[in-house]
Structure formats: C-alpha cells, structure tokens
C-alpha cells in the first residue's frame, strides 16, 4: 500500500522481521531443534527490530505478560526478550511430536476451535462438555 493515507505502508519493512525465523524453522528438522531455532531467531529478530528502521521495538511478544504482576516478575531477571523466548517456547510445546493426550482421552479440537471462533450450533438441549478439553462440541470420546 504505497502512499496509503496516514502512513499505513510504514509497517511493511517491519514485517520482514518475520521472514528469518520462518526460514530457520523450515530448514531445521521437526521437534525441539525447530522450536528452539524458531524461538531463538524470533528473539534475535526482535532485538534487531529495536535497532533498525525505527529504533523502537514494536509489538514484542514478551509484553503479553504485562497484564498481571506475578507473570511479569521474571522480566527483572531475563528482560522482555527473555519473556518473548519463554512465550514462544510455551506456545510451541503442543506442536512437538509425541505430545498427544493419553489413550482413551481424545479431544475434539475442531469442535473446540469452532466454539472458540464464535461458531455455534443450535441444539434443543445443552451439550455436555468434553471431560478433557471442556468444549461443548461433540467429542469422539463419548
């Protein structure tokens, strides 16, 4: 959007900081190497973002912990970039291979995603909740 009113096109160079972590994650094998490579490269890109173009680090992931005092305490030790690394590692844990629910405890992730996105189905009676994920959608376990 070159020439967009209000300088809306100014964010395009900042979007380039997402490319190196994606390339590193694509080059590494699945599992811990990919997660650690992506998270580490993302934090390095956040550090570079603070020095290039604007001089101000926009939208650091570590700032998601700023809404409560207790999760914010590690920032005194590791800083906001350490909190960004922690956020990415925690967010990537479900993607690791071998991280599945125990046998017999299957979850209805598509139903959970539909209920989280606001999609709802009208039913004559209230739906039971899944005992593992607490979604109101129909679960394979039942």
Helices and strands as residue ranges (DSSP letters): G 5-11, H 12-15, G 16-18, H 19-27, H 32-49, G 61-67, H 69-72, H 75-92, G 93-95, H 109-116
